[in-house]
Amino acid sequence: MNGELVRRTFFKRLLSISAFASGSFLAFKRTLEGRVEGLCMADARAMNNPDYAMGRFKDRLTIEYYGLSCFLITSSNGTKIITDPFLADKQVLHSELKKEPADVVTVSCGHFAHCNVFAVGGTPYVYQITDPTEIKGIKFRGIASRHLAMKEVSTADPADNIIICFEIDGIKICHLGALGHKLSDEQVKKIGKVDILMLPVGGVSTLSLADAEEVCNQLNSRVILPMHYRSERCNFESWATVDEFVKGKKNVLRKDTNVHSSELEFKSDELPVETQIIVQRFVY
């Protein structure tokens, strides 16, 4: 009887060990298959995206600032957009674009400080109209506006500046170009929701400091990136500096000093709840 009990106990334990080994093997197999599949997906991404292959792949939108109204916006899949490339001038513009390649270039107006498409590398699509256009899967819209106020130049084109809006990685971006006036109700409606606002703050031929603040209130964006202001890169003596714009304002993040990277990174679900002004470091 005792021998029979020992024998049954032995076989029960053997079956338990076998079941455990079988389950462990299946779990190991599933883990291995998942890792192999992940490696295959990574290889596919690397083949389609050189930045990923070189370890530069990001899962978020990045924005870099070259000065004036020129930004480089790179999507999470590597699509590059350059806004308002400028023509270098040794007297006042102490910088130049270094043939940075792009997929799309946006141009807000015909001034040399906004339309030097030849400074951009590659063979980009140039968007400088108000017609809605889809490029590389990104939908661009242009809203007619003014660069120079009528009281300044009576012969100016009544629509000599284009506000350019587009959505990328779920983030709605509005680049005001060389806007020189507060927005009308119709323009605000056409622009719609804005997550990141690229705002001229230097005054003179663009928004005055008071009008820039009013436009911020009109659009109520999550992030404001000041642009088109006087700096060591852009020595227009009559322009206001970015310090004049942010003076006395709350929720200002200074990324222009004591930082190692010129890149700002954004994800649609990580945008600030309260409007934040970010002053960027120049690319070089």
Secondary structure, 3 states (H helix, E strand, C coil): CHHHHHHHHHHHHHHHHHHHHHHHHHHHHHHHHHHHHHHHHHHHHHHHCHHHHCCCCCCCEEEEEEECCEEEEECCCCCEEEECCCCCECCCECCCCCCCECCEEECCCCCCCCCCHHHCECCCEEECCCCCEEECCEEEEEEEECCCCCCCCCCCCCCCEEEEEEEECCEEEEECCCCCCCCCHHHHHHHCCCCEEEEECCCCCCCCHHHHHHHHHHHCCCEEEEECCECCCECCCCCCEHHHHHCCCCCEEEECCCCCCCCEEECHHHCCCCCEEEEECECC
